[in-house]
Amino acid sequence: MDRENKEQTKNGRELTPTPAEPGDTMPPEQKKPYDKKTRALAWVGVGFMVFLTIMYFYVFYSGKILQW
């Protein structure tokens, strides 16, 4: 298959896509889980954003921002 593509480029013709053979596929990479430190930091970030959202909604809906 590769030889055909090289010959086609030498002759000036466009490359034609060739079908993959059964042995040409690469195995998928093994996904390793995140470590505990990364997970903890992610949960701290989620908690912080929830805290900020609650604080902003409280100030907005209570009308305290108008008293400043």
N, C-alpha and C positions, 0 to 999 in steps of 0.2 A: 504494500500500500504506500509506503513512504517513497519508494523508488518511483512509482507512478507520479506522485506529486512533484518530485524533483524534475522529472522529465517534462512535465507540463509547464513548470516555471521556466525551464531552459528554452522551450519552444515559444514562450510568450503568451501562452494560453492561461486563462484564469484557473485557479485551483478549484477542483470540485470536492465537495465534502465526501469523505469516505466513511462508511459505517464502522463503528467500533467492533472489534472482535471480542469474543467472550473473555479472553485473557487480558484485555487492555484496561480494564477497570481498576481503579485504585481502591484499596480498602478504606472505609471511613475512619477518620481519626477518633481515637478514644477520648471521650470528654471526661475530664477529671473534675470532681466537685470542688467548689470553692472552700477555702479553709475557714476555720471558725472566726478568725479575726476579721476577715472580709465580710462574713455574714453579720457579725456583731456591728460593724461600722454601717452596713446597709440598714439594719434595723434602727440604729441610732439616728440615721438620716431620715428614715420614715417617721419616727417618733417626733423628731424636731419639726418636720414639715406639718404634721398633724397639730402640734402645739401652736405653731405660727398661724395656721388656718383658724383654729379655735379662737385665738387671741384677736385676730383681725375681725372675725365675725362678731365677737362679743363687743368690741369697741364700735363697730359700725352699727349694729342693731340696737345697742343700748343708747345711742345718741351722745355718748360721752365725748365724741370727737367735736361736737358742736359747742361744747362748753369751754374749749381751750381758748 
